[in-house]
Amino acid sequence: PKQHTNAIDGHSISWQEQATIHFLICPLESSPSQCTLSECNVRDGGESSNYPRSATDFICLEHAHEQFTATLIEHQKELARIEAEQEKEGQHPRSVHEIRRANATNPNNLTNAELCKNQPFHPTSQACLCSPHLSSSEINVICSWKTKGDTPDNVIVGQHHLRSLVVRPQNKSKTCPLLVTATFDARMEHDFSTGPLNVPMEVSIRNRLVSSKVDFEFFMETTSDFDFIGPECFRKTLDGGEELVFPMEAVIFQSGMHDLQCVRLTIYQDDGTEAPYVFPLQWIVKVNTDVEG
């Protein structure tokens, strides 16, 4: 879109540019009985709990339509299967009573009340979108945006939806079942004439699986620019949802930008196979020489 002098406050993306934003999803301390909403403002990076409930209206409608369509297709397949079995058995054509009974069970002929009679929640509600059976495993992401149109007074708004994103699988995961993070000071100054720099770190390993244990081996690879002090290699089993936190130190020998993400995990499966994992997300620490020292 064109930019104007009174453009909406926020970020600007030029032609053919792309912005990538990383979020860290943390499980709640307690499992609430209702749908939990949180807002992350990209402009100031803050988090707010004053999330407008109207923002979920469209994603709830989208979810209800998909559920209804899937149910209708399954019902039509079942009717076709029953009819094929009857023809195969050489039964007589259906009577008027059988035809009326089949029409009465067709979802196209049911009222909303009849469709929702056996549902614990209204199909277009937030409670139905955040099913209690999957609330601890899945999240739904809504990206709301607005920009200026062709004229300064024309504001264009929109939403992008990502539904049923599995972030904490129950028993199986196509990706690594463990989440590895680290906290450390990303900017430091040091006089290397006095010796190497020791950077304190806190490494966290969380089992993303809710109901399954994970047997794994942790290993920290080293480079010529830095080394590690602490538990660099060990094997452990984490229960579902369990988290392991331990301290480490990175020993850096020269200034510059260093990627401390050197973790390699090996997951041991129940059938005896092994699955190695490395992680592309960088742990960057910038070290400047202390000229005053």
N, C-alpha and C positions, 0 to 999 in steps of 0.2 A: 504493500500500500504506500501511497504518497505520504510524505512527512509535511506537517504544517507547523507554523510558529507556535500554535497553541495545542500541540500534540498531547496526547494522554501521557501522564507520568508513567514511566516504566522503562523497559529495555527496548533497544532498537536493533533490528536485524536487517542487514542490507540484502540486496538481491543475491540469491543463490547461497546465502550464508546459513549456517546451522548452529543452533545452541544446544548443548548437552548439559543436563543437570542431574547430579547424582543425589539420591536420597538414601538414608539409612533407616530401615524399618525395624523398630524395636517392639517386642511383644509387651502387652500390658501386664502389670503386676497381678491384676485380678481379672477374671473373665466376666465381663458385664453381661447382664441378661438381655440388654437391648443393643441396637446398632450404635456403634461408636463413630463419631465424626470428628475429624481433625483437619485443620487448614494450614497450609504452608504458603506464605506469601513470597513469591519469587522475587518481588521487587526489593523487599527489605530483609528477606531471609528469616522472618519471624514466624512464630507458630501461634495460632489463635484458636480458641474453643468456640468463638462466636460464629459458627458456620451456619449460613442460611439454609434452612431445611428445604426451601424451594429449589436449591441447586441440584437436588437429587431427583426432581420430578421426572426429567427426561430419561435418566438412566434406569429409573424404576419402570417406566413405560416400556423401554427397550427390553428390559429383562422379562417383563410380563408377556410381551409379544413373542419373544423367543420360546418361552415355556409353553405358551398356548400352541404355537406352530408345531413344536416338537411333539406335544401330546396329540394333536390332531393327526399328524403323519403316522404316529404309532397306532392310533385307533383305526385309521384307514387301512394300514397294513394288516391289522388283526382281522378286520371285516373281510378283506380280500383272502386271507388265509382260510378263514372259516368257510367262505363260499367255495373256494377251490377244493377243500376237503369234502364238502357236500356233493359237488359235481363228480369228484373222483369215486365216491361211494355209490353214485348212481341214484341219489335221492331225487324226489320229485321237486319241481319248481316250488319256490316259497309261496306260502299262502298270503292272503291279504293281511291277516293278523301278524304274521312274521315280518312282513314288509313294514307295517306300522310300528312294530316294536323296534326294528332296526333304525327307523327314522327318529324315533323318540330318544335313542341313545347316541345319535349323531351330535357331536359338539357344536355343529353349526346351528342346531335347533334348540340348544339349551340356553337358558337365561343366565345372567351373571351370577345370580344367587345359587343356581344349581351347579354351575361350574366351580364355585368357591365353597360349596357346602362341605366338602371333605378337606378343605385347606385350613390350617391353623391360622393363617394370616391372609389379609387381602392381597391379591396377586400384584397390585401396583404399590404396595407399601414398602417402606424401608426394611421392615422386619422380614418380608419375603425375599428382598434382595440380599440381605445378610442372613442367610439361613443359619439357625443355631447349630445345625449339624456340621457346618463348614466354617463357622465364624472364627475358629481358632486357626484355620489353615489358609483362608483366602481373604483378599482385600479387593475393593473396587476403587479404581482411580478415576477422578474427574479432573480434567484440565480445562479450567475456564479462562477465556481470554477475551480481550476487546482491543480494537484499534480504530483509527480514523479511516473514513471512507474517502470519496472523491472531494467532499466539501468538509470544512472544519466542523460543521454541525452534525455531520453524519457519522454516528458511532456504530461500528459493527461488533457484535458480540457473538460468541460461539463456545462450544464445548467439544472436547474429545473424551471418549470413554474407553476404559480398559477394564472389562469385567472379569470376575472370577480369576484373578491373578493369584496363583498358588505361591505363597511365601513361606509357609510352614507345613510341608506335606505331612500326612498322617503316618505313612509307613514306607513309601518309596519316593524317590526323587530322581529326575533325569539328570540333574546337575549335582554338584557336590553337596552332600547332606549337612556339611558343617559350614558355619559362617565364621570367618576369621577377621578380626579387627584389631587395631592397635591405637593407643593414645600416646602422644609424645609432643615435645616442643618442636614445631616445624621450622622455626627461625632461631638461630643461635650464632653467637660470636665467640671466637676462641683464638688464643695465641698459641699456635702449634710449635713455637720454639720451646715451650714448657712441657710439651708432650702431647699425646693424642687427646681427643675430646671424647668423653663418655656421655652418651645421651640416654637418660633413663626412659624406659618404655614399659607399657603395660599391655600385654597381649591377651586377647579374649577369644575363646573358641566356644561357639554355641551349637548345640545339636538342633538343626532346623526341623527334624522329624519330631512329631508330637508324641507318637506312640511306639517308637522303635529305638533300640539301642544302636550305637554306632561304634565299631571297633576300628581304631585308626592309629597311624604312626605319624608323629610330628617331626619335621626336620627343617632346620634353618641352614640354607646354603650361604656360603661366604664368598666375598670377592677380595681383590687386592686393595680396595679403597677402605674397607671397614671390616670389623669382626664383631662377634657377639659374645657376651658373657651371660650365662644363665642356662636354663634347660634347652639346649639346642636340638636334642633328639630324645624322644621318649615314645612309648606306646601306652594307650589308655582307651577305656570304653566309657562313653557318655550315655546316660539314660535319655529318654525322650524329653526334649526341652531343657536339658541340663546345660549349664555353662561352666567353663573352666577359665579362670583368670590367674595369670602369673606374671611376675616382673622379669624384665630383661634389661640389658644395657647394650647399646650399639657403640662400638669403639671405632671412631672415625679418625683417619690419619692425615687428611688434607682437606682444605676448604673446597667449596663447590656445592653442587646439588646432588644429593644421594638418594637413591630409591632403596628404602629399607625393607621393601616387600620381597623377601627371599624365602617365603614359606612354601614347603612342599608337603602335601598330605598324601598318605596312602591309606585307602579305605579297604578293609578286609571284609569280604562278603561271606555270607553263611555257607555258600557252596565252595569256599576255598579260593576263589578268584580274588585278585587285587586290582584296585582302580586308583592310579595316581592322579593328583590334581595340583596344578599351579594356578596362580591368580593374577589377572592382568591389572587390577586396581593398584595404583602406586601409593607407597608411603613415602612422600618426598619430605626431606629435611634440607634446609638451606643453611649452610655454614659460611659465615664471612670471617675474614681474618681481622682480629682485633688489632688495629694499627696503633692504638694508644698503648697497648701492652708491649 
